Amino acid sequence: MGADSMRAEESIRLGMRTKVLTDARLAYLRQIGVSDVYVDPEPAGSSPETLQFGEDHVPSVERLERLNQRLTDAGLRFSGLHSIPISAYDKILFDEPGKWNQMNSLVELTRNLGRADIPILGYKWMAGEVQRTTHEERVRGGARAASFDEEDTVRNDEKTKHDVSEEELWRNYQMFLDEIVPVAEEEGVRLAVHPADPPLYEKLDGTASLLRNRDHFERAMDITESPSHGIKLCLGCFSEMGEDVVDVVRHFGERDEIVFVHFRDVIGTVPRFTETFLDDPRSNYDETSVIRALKEVGFKGSVNPDHVPRVNGDVSWDEPNSESMDGYPKGGPRARAYTAGYIRGLLRNIDREGTTTDES
């Protein structure tokens, strides 16, 4: 192993999520200093430029190994799957017919990841996608950002509501963990669960919501104590909850339960908040203190840009050949490059702190 690789293993790294797997996207990631790549799988039948996964379509070990080699050849590390499609686990979530077919597919996926030397499987335990009430909130310089205001929501969409209690969701989650964690342990894969976003008692359609506060994460981690069961630590979500994110990092980091980090900041907390640039002085927390805390607890994974505001001239992150920024845009390549550079600067400065001799 070369010196650069050894330093990478000893320090916090920069990661990035992508569902687009073109040569151009991989080159872009390497150019902006990304080392760890998290692939967002798409449902079966999606673009051939994506990795596809569903309850009836599990990527083979050979397919994963080929993709792993492509990323290695591009100077990148295939760290894991960022998040699986909701359609691949919704029947488990709600204890509906077909849940065992989904469970078997997730077990097979976990085995295949481990055998292809891909160490992380990220997932959400949410009834739907991330929800915002507008994507047009203006932040610095007129950049457009996603925002949430509970007063602007409607909670009466009976077509999507699931009549399931919070305790039933907890029982279903335990069943999921009981089935998949032993396989993850056997194959050397770490599972990483994401918080509810927004962290409300229920989704906008009235369905109960788990993992919406720190106590929920304490309970989730206590279901099974395993190095293969951990957290996709979304700083933006914990900030939305009103938590002291530095304290959250120290608490879960000291227990070695942080698998990787979503680095996002917001202005405000539920019931109203706005996503913003990491260096926005109005944002909720101090980014330098968070990186320092991660380093002090011995975190050795990656920190990843999360949703970022849309800047002028940018294009869709998920569809780079499209001018459309419809749906939840998450920001495009320009804003992500800016965010990646900011994170790299923070990481470098904190690394230098560790090598500075205090002569006072």
N, C-alpha and C positions, 0 to 999 in steps of 0.2 A: 504494500500500500504506500503510495506516495505521500509526501509531506502535506500537500493540499488536502488529500483525502483524510489524512489523520486529523488535521485541524478541523475539517468539516464534521467529523464524528464527535469532536470534543466541544463543539459550540452549537449555539442555536442557529438554525438555517432558515433561508427564505423559501417558502413554498408557494404554489399557485394551483388553483383548480382550473380544469378545462374539460369540456366535452368534445371540443374540436381537436382532432389529432392529425392535422395535416403537417407536412414537413415545414411549411411556413410558420405555423403556430409553435411548433417545437423549437425552431430557430429563434423566434421572437422571445420565448421564455428564457432560453439560454442567454440571449443578448442582454436582457435586462437584469441578469444576475440570479435568476431562479435556480435552485438546485433540486428541490423536491416537487414532484408533480403528483397531483391528486386528480384522478380521472372521474368525471361525472358520467356514469353509464346511462344510456338512453334505452327506452323500451324497444323491444324487438320490432324490426321493420323500419327503424330510423335510418338516417343517413349512413352510408358505408364508411364515412369518415369518423364514426363514433364507435365506442365499445358498447355493445348491446347486451342488456340483461332483463329478464322477466321470469315469471314463475314457470314458463315453459321454454325458456331460452337461457341457458347458463353457459357463459364462455368457458371453453375447454382450457385445460392446463396448457396445451400447445398454443392456443390463441393468446393467452396471457403471457406466455414466455416470449412469443414473437414481439408482442407490444413492449414487453420489458426490455428486450434487446434493442428495439428501435429507440427507446428513450435513452438507454445507455449509450448507444452510438451517437446520439445527439448531445451527449454530455450532461444528461439529466438522470435523476433517480426516480423510479416509479415507486413512490412511497405507499400508494394505496388507492382505493376507491373512495371518492369524496363523500358521496351519499347515494343510496339506492333509490330508485323510483318508488313513490308511494304505492303505485299499482302492484309492486312486488311484495308488499307486506301488509296491506290494508285489511285482509281477511284475518290475519293473526292479531292485528291491533284490536279488531272488533269481535273476535271469536266467531267468525262467520264460516259457513260451509266453504271448503276449499283451502282452509288455513294450513292443513298438513301438506298440501301440494306446494304452497308457498314456503313452508318451513323446510321441506326437503330440498327445495331449490336453493334456499339461503345456506343450508348446511353444505350442499355441494359447492356453492360459490366459495364459501369459506375454505373448504378443503383445497379447491383449485388455486385460490390465492396463495395459500401457504406453500403448496407444491411448486408454484411458479416464483417463489421467493418475493412475494409482494406482501408487506407486513401489516397493512392497516385496512380495515373495513369501516368506513364511516356510515352513519345512518341517522335518521330522525325518528322520533316516536310521536309523530304528529298526524292529525286527521286530514291535513291538507297542506298546501304550500304556504310559504311565508306570505303574510298579509299586510298590505299598506293601504292607506286611504287616498294617497296621491303620490305621483312620481314627479311632481312639478314644483316642489318646494324650492325656493331660491336660496342658495348659500353663497359663498364668496364669489364675487365677480359675475353673479348671475348663473353659476353652475346649477343644474337641476338635480335635486336630491329626493329620495323617497322619504315619506313622512307618514306618521300614524296619528290619528286623533279619534279616540273612542266615540266622541260625540257625533262623528260623521259616519258611523257604522250602522248597519242594519242587521239585526239578529233573528230574523224570522224566515230564513230560507229553509222551509221544511223539506225541500227536495234533496238537500245534502246532509241534513242533520242525522246523527246516529244516536239512537236512544240507548246510551250506555253510561253507567255511572263511573265516577272516578275510581272507586275501589275495583270495579270490574276491569278497568284499564290497567290498574296495577297488577291484578292477577294474570292478565294476558301478557303483561311485560315479563313477569316472573317466569311464565311458561316459556316464552321466547328465550330468555336467558338460560333457563335450565337445559334447553335443547342445544343452543348454539355455543355457549361458553366452553363446554368440554371439548368440542371440536376445535374451537379457536386455540385453546391451550395446546392441544395435540399437534396442531399445524403451525404454531408460532405466530398466530395472527392476533392483533389487538383490535378490539371493537371500540368504536368511539361514537358516543351518542351526543346529539346536538340539542340545545334547549328549545323550548317552545318560542316561537317568534310570530307575533308579539306575545310576551309572557302574561297572558290573561287567564282567568279561571276557565273560560270557555272560548272556543273558536267563534268566529262571527256568525256561524249558522247555529250556534247553541250547543255544539258537541263539546263534551268535557275535554280538558287539556291537562296533560301531565308535564313535568319538568319545566315548570313555570317560575320556580323560585329555588333558592339555595337549599331549603329543607327537602325539597323533592330530590335534589341531586344527592344529598346525604342518604336519603332512603334508597335511591336507585343504586348507589355504590354499595350499600350495605346488603342488598339482596344476595349478592355473591361476591366474595372477596377474591379477586383473581387478577393477575397481571394482564389478562386478556380482556378485562372489562374496564373501560375508562371513558373519558369525556373528550368530546370535541369542544374545547373551551372557547365559545363565542363571546368575546369580550363585549361586543355590542349588545348582545342579549342580556348578559349579567348587568351591564350598565343601564339598560332599559328597565331592569327590575329595581333599580335604585341601590344596588349592592356596591360596596367598596371593592372594586375589581382587584386592587393590589392584595387585599386580604383574601379574596377568593383564590387568587393565584397561589398565595402562600399556603392556604389550607389544603387545597387539592393537590398542589405541587409537592408538598411535603409527604403526601400519601402516595405519590407517584401515580396519580390517576389522570393526569393530563396527557392525552395522546398527541394532539396537535392543537394549534391555536388559530382562531379566526380573529384577525386584528382589525377591528372596526370600532369607531367611536360615534356617539350620538349626542345631540343636544336635548336634554330633558329626559323624563322617565314616563312610564305608563301612568296616566292614560294618554299622554301626548309626547311624542319625541320625533326628532328629525335626524336622519343619517347625515354625516358631514365628513369633511376631510380630516385626516388624523392630526394635522397641525392647526386645526381651528381653535383659537383661544377660548371659544364659547363652549367647547365640548366638555364632556363630563369628567374625564380622568386625565391623568398625566401619563403619556405614553412611555416616557423614559423610566418612570418608576415601575411600570409594569414589566418592561424588559429587564430591568435590574432585578426585580423579584423573581422572574423566571430563571435568571442565571443563578441567583442565590439558592433557589431550591433544587438546583441541579438538573433543570429541564434540558433535554438533549434533542428535542424534536424540532419541528418547523413552526414558524409563524407565517400566516398567509393573509394577504389582502383579502378582504371580504367585499361586501357591496361598497361601491365608491360612487360619488356624484358623477353626473354626465357633464363633460366639458365640450366646448365648441369644437366641431370637426371630428368628433369621435364616431365610431361605428359600433354596431352590436357586438358584444363579446361572444355570444353563442352563435351568431350568424354573421361573421365578419364580411361577407360579400353582400350584405343587405344594408340599406340605408335606414331601415326601420329600427326604432328603439321601443317598439310596443311591448306590452307586458311588463314584467319586473326586470328592468334593464341591467341592474347590477353594475353599471358603468362599463366603459369600453377599454380598448388597449391603451389609449393615451392616459386616461385617469389611473389605470392599473399600473402603468409604468411609473407614473409619478409616485403612487403609493408604495410600490416596490422599492424605489430609490430612497424614499423617506425611511422605510423600515431598515434597509441596508445601512443607512447612516446611523440609525439608533443602535443597531447591532454592533457596528464597528466601534462606536464610541464606548459602549458598555464593555466590549472586549478589551479596549485600551485601558479602561478603569482598572481592570483586573491585572494589568501588567505594570501599572504605575506604582512606584514605591512611595509610601507615605512617610516623609521625613519629619513631620511635625512632632 
